[in-house]
Every structure is written in structure tokens, then in C-alpha cells.
């Protein structure tokens, strides 16, 4: 009878080969019940590592991949990804896993990197950020049979961590409305991201429910220049906003400067707020109202879910609690 392989044991146990490797090598990351089931199958089949299997075990990457598919100017100044990566790295380090981090301008480059990682055995799984509408990366990951955690969208067959993006925009819109805003603008970065579309839908629904006007200004990226250009676009429209929501603090900073240049008094002539917090929002005058999404915690949770998936758990998922509002002087109230 042919010797059973790790893949044979994985198939019989209903887990991934990585989970079998964890169990056979005494590594953390899988539940006691899963470990016992795998070891029982291995013992029953009289499985033993041969020299090739040991070589393959030694070549296991013990690493997780993260690829950010954005232009550098779109992520190198904002704090979200820095804090996210810190939380991700800390959780991986606790399990003796490394982080392989790459960047590129678009999803095609990300998919090509996934293929390279898979062919070279560089990573055991990946963290997928910025889910897009009709996202081609998901089909590529299925083809490669690459374990993944998707951050921002629930995807069948993959671990996922999801925030309530609709509640973020509704919380901010309600806050602006309570302080007198009746024409609310929303300044986005990359328009085809899933979270952006969910936020747009939520704002439009809020505007319809409250009989107010919603305006949209989309940029190519999440930079200070895009925020500045978006505000010029809104100020030159037939209807100008008296309340503005920015996708992140860098867009908000660009918008802040554009409003000041146009002679607007922030906090009284126009109210502004951001979907992301950072020290920038606290040190400008007036300080900018935000929702606090705690990206480091999001990174930690993402790592933990991927580790559970690598350990054999079937598509673990988590929906985050709504992010709290931090009210500051930029939404003091219209005069």
C-alpha cells in the first residue's frame, strides 16, 4: 500500500495540509480537537516522515503575505496602513510567523505576486485588503488554492473580517445633520472599493430619509492633492456643501486647506469630519471630528483569523463593532 502523504491525511481529516503540518510538528494555531483528529489518522495509517517529507517540512515558509495595490502616494502618508501592519505583524510574531510585504500600482501586479509566492512557496497564506467591486484577486486565490483572510468583505470559502461601513457614514452624517448641515458632501479616494460603494449607498439613503442633499466627489487616490481638488470641485458646483465627510485624514487635510484658501471658516461656515483618525486630525485647528476605527486592532484580528484558517478552521469570520465617534471643533455647528 502506498505511503500516506500529508495531503492524504488532510483530505481525510477535512483540513488543510498546513493544519496537518502544524499538528505533526507540534506547532500552535489549531484547536486541540483538530490536532487529536489529525494525529489519530496519522497513527492509524502508520504515517511516518520520509526524507523528502522532512525536506518539504523544513522548506515550509512560516510566513504570511500582504500586498497593497495602490500608488505609493496613496498610502505612504496616511496612518491606517502603518497601524494595520503593526497590529498584523505583532500577532504573527506571537505565532513565530513572518510577514512578507510587497506593494504595486494595481491588482494585476498583486495577482502576479500571488502566483510567484505560490510557485516559490514564499508564504502559507495572504491578507487581502481593499476589496474591490468584481475583484479579480478572489478568483486567482481560488485557482491557486491559497488560504487568505479578506479584510472588508465576506467572501465564501475565505476567512474574513468585516466592518459596518454603512454605520460609519451614517454616524457621521447624523452628527453633521444634528449640527445644521443640510447639504452633505462625501469625498472618496478610490471609487471602486467595496467600502466606498457601501458608504455612498448609506449616505444617499440617509439623505433621502432626511430630505437633504448628498453630493459626491471622487478622486483617483487618497492623497492630500485629491482632497484639495475634490473640494474645489464641490465649491464650484451649483449646490455647495455645508457639511463634508472625507474617506481618510489625508483627504481631509487637503480639503481643510482648500476650504481655508476659499475663505471658509471650518466649524461654522462648513463642518468637516473624517472616516479615519490620526494625530493630524488632533493637531490642526480646529481639530477634526472622526470615527476611530483602530486599524492596529483590525490588523491583529486579521492575522488571528488567517492563523485559524491555516490551522484548519473553515472560513472563520468576524464582524467588528461599530467604530465610535470622536466629536471635535470642526463640527462645532453652523452659524
C-alpha positions as CSV (number, residue, x, y, z in Angstrom):
1,X,0.0,0.0,0.0
2,X,1.3,3.5,-0.9
3,X,2.6,5.6,1.9
4,X,0.0,8.2,3.0
5,X,1.1,11.8,2.4
6,X,0.3,14.9,4.4
7,X,-2.3,15.8,1.7
8,X,-3.9,12.4,2.1
9,X,-4.2,13.0,5.9
10,X,-5.6,16.5,5.2
11,X,-8.2,15.2,2.9
12,X,-9.4,12.5,5.3
13,X,-9.4,14.9,8.3
14,X,-11.2,17.6,6.3
15,X,-8.5,20.2,6.9
16,X,-5.7,22.0,5.0
17,X,-2.2,20.4,4.6
18,X,-0.9,23.4,6.6
19,X,-3.1,22.3,9.5
20,X,-1.7,18.7,9.3
21,X,1.8,20.1,9.3
22,X,1.0,22.2,12.4
23,X,-0.3,19.1,14.2
24,X,2.5,16.7,13.2
25,X,5.2,19.3,14.2
26,X,3.5,20.3,17.5
27,X,3.0,23.9,16.4
28,X,0.3,26.2,17.8
29,X,-2.5,27.6,15.6
30,X,-5.1,24.7,15.6
31,X,-7.7,23.6,18.1
32,X,-7.0,20.6,20.4
33,X,-9.8,18.7,18.7
34,X,-8.4,19.2,15.3
35,X,-4.9,18.2,16.4
36,X,-6.2,15.0,18.0
37,X,-8.2,14.1,14.9
38,X,-5.1,14.6,12.6
39,X,-2.8,12.6,14.9
40,X,-5.3,9.8,15.2
41,X,-5.4,9.5,11.4
42,X,-1.7,9.6,11.1
43,X,-1.2,6.9,13.8
44,X,-3.9,4.7,12.2
45,X,-2.3,4.9,8.8
46,X,1.2,4.4,10.3
47,X,2.3,7.6,8.8
48,X,6.0,8.5,9.2
49,X,8.0,11.3,7.6
50,X,10.4,10.2,4.9
51,X,13.5,12.2,4.0
52,X,11.6,14.1,1.2
53,X,8.7,14.9,3.5
54,X,11.2,16.2,6.1
55,X,12.8,18.3,3.5
56,X,9.5,19.8,2.4
57,X,8.6,20.4,6.1
58,X,11.8,22.4,6.5
59,X,11.1,24.4,3.4
60,X,7.7,25.5,4.7
61,X,7.6,29.3,4.7
62,X,6.1,30.1,8.1
63,X,5.2,33.4,6.5
64,X,2.1,35.4,5.6
65,X,1.9,37.8,2.6
66,X,0.4,41.3,2.3
67,X,0.3,43.2,-0.9
68,X,-1.0,46.8,-1.1
69,X,-2.1,47.6,-4.6
70,X,-2.0,51.4,-4.6
71,X,0.2,54.1,-5.9
72,X,2.8,55.0,-3.2
73,X,1.4,58.5,-2.6
74,X,-2.0,56.9,-1.8
75,X,-0.8,55.0,1.3
76,X,2.6,56.3,2.4
77,X,1.3,59.4,4.3
78,X,-1.9,58.0,5.9
79,X,-1.7,56.2,9.3
80,X,-4.2,53.5,8.5
81,X,-1.9,51.0,6.8
82,X,1.1,51.7,9.1
83,X,-1.0,50.9,12.2
84,X,-2.7,48.0,10.4
85,X,0.7,46.4,9.6
86,X,1.9,47.0,13.2
87,X,-1.1,45.1,14.5
88,X,-0.8,42.4,11.9
89,X,3.0,41.9,12.5
90,X,2.6,41.7,16.3
91,X,0.0,39.0,16.0
92,X,2.1,37.0,13.5
93,X,5.2,37.3,15.7
94,X,3.4,35.8,18.6
95,X,3.0,32.6,16.4
96,X,6.5,32.7,15.0
97,X,5.3,33.7,11.6
98,X,6.9,36.3,9.4
99,X,5.3,39.0,7.2
100,X,6.2,39.3,3.5
101,X,5.2,42.7,2.4
102,X,5.0,44.0,-1.2
103,X,3.4,46.9,-3.0
104,X,2.4,47.7,-6.5
105,X,0.2,50.0,-8.5
106,X,-2.7,47.8,-9.4
107,X,-4.5,44.4,-8.8
108,X,-2.8,42.7,-11.8
109,X,0.6,43.2,-10.1
110,X,-0.8,41.8,-6.9
111,X,-2.1,38.7,-8.7
112,X,1.2,38.2,-10.4
113,X,2.9,38.4,-7.0
114,X,0.5,35.8,-5.6
115,X,1.5,33.5,-8.4
116,X,5.1,34.0,-7.7
117,X,4.7,33.5,-3.9
118,X,2.7,30.3,-4.6
119,X,5.3,28.9,-7.1
120,X,8.2,29.7,-4.8
121,X,6.5,28.6,-1.6
122,X,7.2,32.0,-0.1
123,X,4.0,32.3,2.0
124,X,1.5,30.0,3.6
125,X,-1.4,32.4,3.2
126,X,-2.2,36.1,2.4
127,X,-4.0,39.1,3.8
128,X,-6.2,40.7,1.2
129,X,-7.0,44.4,1.7
130,X,-9.0,46.9,-0.3
131,X,-11.6,44.5,-1.7
132,X,-13.0,45.8,-5.0
133,X,-16.2,45.5,-6.9
134,X,-15.8,42.5,-9.2
135,X,-12.4,41.8,-7.6
136,X,-10.2,39.6,-9.8
137,X,-7.9,38.6,-6.9
138,X,-10.5,36.3,-5.4
139,X,-10.7,34.1,-8.5
140,X,-6.9,34.0,-8.6
141,X,-6.7,32.9,-5.0
142,X,-9.2,30.1,-5.6
143,X,-7.2,28.9,-8.6
144,X,-4.0,28.9,-6.6
145,X,-5.8,27.3,-3.5
146,X,-4.1,30.0,-1.4
147,X,-5.5,30.4,2.1
148,X,-6.5,34.1,2.7
149,X,-8.3,36.5,5.0
150,X,-10.2,39.2,3.2
151,X,-10.3,42.4,5.1
152,X,-13.5,44.4,4.4
153,X,-15.8,41.9,2.7
154,X,-17.3,38.5,3.4
155,X,-16.2,36.1,0.7
156,X,-17.3,32.4,0.5
157,X,-14.5,30.0,1.3
158,X,-12.2,32.5,2.8
159,X,-11.6,33.9,6.3
160,X,-12.9,37.4,6.6
161,X,-13.1,40.4,8.9
162,X,-15.8,43.0,8.1
163,X,-16.6,46.4,9.5
164,X,-20.0,48.0,9.3
165,X,-19.1,50.7,6.7
166,X,-22.7,51.8,6.4
167,X,-22.8,52.7,10.2
168,X,-19.6,54.7,9.8
169,X,-21.1,57.0,7.2
170,X,-24.5,57.1,8.9
171,X,-22.9,58.1,12.2
172,X,-21.0,60.9,10.7
173,X,-24.0,62.1,8.5
174,X,-26.3,62.1,11.6
175,X,-23.7,64.1,13.5
176,X,-23.5,66.7,10.7
177,X,-27.3,66.8,10.4
178,X,-27.7,67.4,14.1
179,X,-25.4,70.4,13.8
180,X,-27.3,72.0,11.0
181,X,-25.8,70.5,7.8
182,X,-28.4,70.0,5.0
183,X,-26.1,69.5,2.0
184,X,-23.6,66.8,2.8
185,X,-20.6,66.1,0.5
186,X,-18.7,62.9,0.6
187,X,-15.0,62.9,-0.7
188,X,-13.8,59.5,-1.6
189,X,-10.4,58.1,-2.6
190,X,-10.5,55.0,-4.9
191,X,-14.2,54.8,-6.1
192,X,-14.4,51.1,-6.9
193,X,-13.5,49.8,-3.5
194,X,-16.3,47.9,-1.8
195,X,-16.3,50.0,1.3
196,X,-16.5,53.2,-0.7
197,X,-19.6,51.9,-2.6
198,X,-21.2,50.9,0.7
199,X,-20.6,54.3,2.2
200,X,-22.0,56.1,-0.9
201,X,-25.2,54.0,-0.7
202,X,-25.5,54.7,3.0
203,X,-25.2,58.5,2.5
204,X,-27.7,58.5,-0.3
205,X,-30.2,56.6,1.8
206,X,-29.6,59.0,4.8
207,X,-30.1,62.0,2.5
208,X,-33.4,60.5,1.1
209,X,-34.7,59.7,4.6
210,X,-33.9,63.2,5.9
211,X,-34.9,65.1,2.8
212,X,-31.4,66.7,2.4
213,X,-28.9,66.8,-0.4
214,X,-25.9,64.4,-0.8
215,X,-23.0,65.3,-3.1
216,X,-20.1,63.1,-4.2
217,X,-16.6,64.0,-5.2
218,X,-14.3,61.0,-6.1
219,X,-10.6,61.2,-6.5
220,X,-8.1,58.7,-8.1
221,X,-6.4,58.1,-4.8
222,X,-6.4,59.0,-1.1
223,X,-3.9,61.9,-1.2
224,X,-3.8,65.5,0.0
225,X,-3.9,66.7,-3.6
226,X,-7.0,64.6,-4.3
227,X,-8.7,66.1,-1.2
228,X,-7.8,69.6,-2.4
229,X,-9.1,69.0,-5.9
230,X,-12.4,67.4,-4.6
231,X,-13.2,70.5,-2.5
232,X,-12.6,72.8,-5.5
233,X,-15.0,70.6,-7.5
234,X,-17.6,70.8,-4.7
235,X,-17.2,74.6,-4.2
236,X,-17.6,75.2,-8.0
237,X,-20.8,73.1,-8.2
238,X,-24.3,74.7,-8.3
239,X,-25.0,73.5,-4.8
240,X,-22.2,73.8,-2.3
241,X,-22.0,71.6,0.8
242,X,-22.3,72.8,4.4
243,X,-21.1,69.5,5.8
244,X,-18.3,67.3,4.3
245,X,-17.2,63.7,5.1
246,X,-13.7,62.6,3.9
247,X,-12.7,59.0,3.4
248,X,-9.5,59.5,5.4
249,X,-7.5,62.1,7.2
250,X,-5.1,62.8,4.3
251,X,-8.0,63.7,2.0
252,X,-9.4,65.7,4.9
253,X,-6.2,67.7,5.3
254,X,-6.2,68.6,1.6
255,X,-9.8,69.6,1.9
256,X,-9.1,71.6,5.0
257,X,-6.5,73.7,3.2
258,X,-8.7,74.2,0.2
259,X,-11.6,75.4,2.3
260,X,-9.3,77.8,4.2
261,X,-8.0,79.1,0.9
262,X,-11.6,79.7,-0.2
263,X,-12.2,81.8,2.9
264,X,-14.4,79.2,4.6
265,X,-14.5,79.1,8.4
266,X,-14.3,75.4,9.3
267,X,-16.6,74.5,12.2
268,X,-19.1,77.3,11.5
269,X,-19.3,78.1,7.7
270,X,-18.8,74.4,6.8
271,X,-18.5,71.3,9.0
272,X,-16.0,68.6,8.2
273,X,-15.2,65.1,9.5
274,X,-13.1,62.1,8.6
275,X,-13.7,58.3,8.5
276,X,-10.1,57.8,9.8
277,X,-8.3,59.3,12.8
278,X,-4.6,60.2,13.2
279,X,-2.5,62.8,15.0
280,X,-3.1,65.1,12.1
281,X,-6.8,65.3,13.0
282,X,-5.9,66.4,16.5
283,X,-3.2,68.9,15.9
284,X,-4.9,71.1,13.2
285,X,-7.1,74.0,14.3
286,X,-9.9,73.4,14.5
287,X,-9.4,69.7,15.3
288,X,-11.3,67.3,13.0
289,X,-14.2,65.1,14.1
290,X,-13.6,61.4,13.2
291,X,-14.7,57.9,13.8
292,X,-11.9,55.9,15.4
293,X,-11.5,52.6,13.6
294,X,-8.4,51.3,15.5
295,X,-6.5,49.9,12.4
296,X,-3.9,48.2,14.6
297,X,-6.7,46.1,16.2
298,X,-8.0,45.3,12.7
299,X,-4.6,44.1,11.7
300,X,-4.3,41.9,14.8
301,X,-7.7,40.3,14.2
302,X,-6.9,39.8,10.5
303,X,-3.8,37.8,11.5
304,X,-5.6,35.7,14.1
305,X,-8.3,34.8,11.6
306,X,-5.8,33.8,9.0
307,X,-3.9,31.7,11.5
308,X,-7.1,29.9,12.4
309,X,-7.7,29.2,8.7
310,X,-4.2,27.9,8.3
311,X,-4.9,25.7,11.3
312,X,-7.8,24.0,9.6
313,X,-10.8,26.1,10.6
314,X,-13.3,26.5,7.8
315,X,-13.6,30.2,6.8
316,X,-13.5,31.9,10.2
317,X,-15.1,35.3,10.1
318,X,-15.7,38.3,12.4
319,X,-17.9,41.4,12.1
320,X,-16.4,44.3,14.0
321,X,-18.3,46.5,16.4
322,X,-19.3,49.9,15.1
323,X,-16.5,52.5,15.4
324,X,-17.1,55.3,18.0
325,X,-17.5,58.9,17.0
326,X,-14.9,61.4,18.4
327,X,-16.5,64.9,18.2
328,X,-14.1,67.8,17.8
329,X,-14.2,71.5,16.9
330,X,-14.5,71.0,13.1
331,X,-18.2,70.2,13.6
332,X,-19.0,72.8,16.3
333,X,-22.1,73.9,14.5
334,X,-23.2,76.1,11.6
335,X,-23.8,79.8,12.4
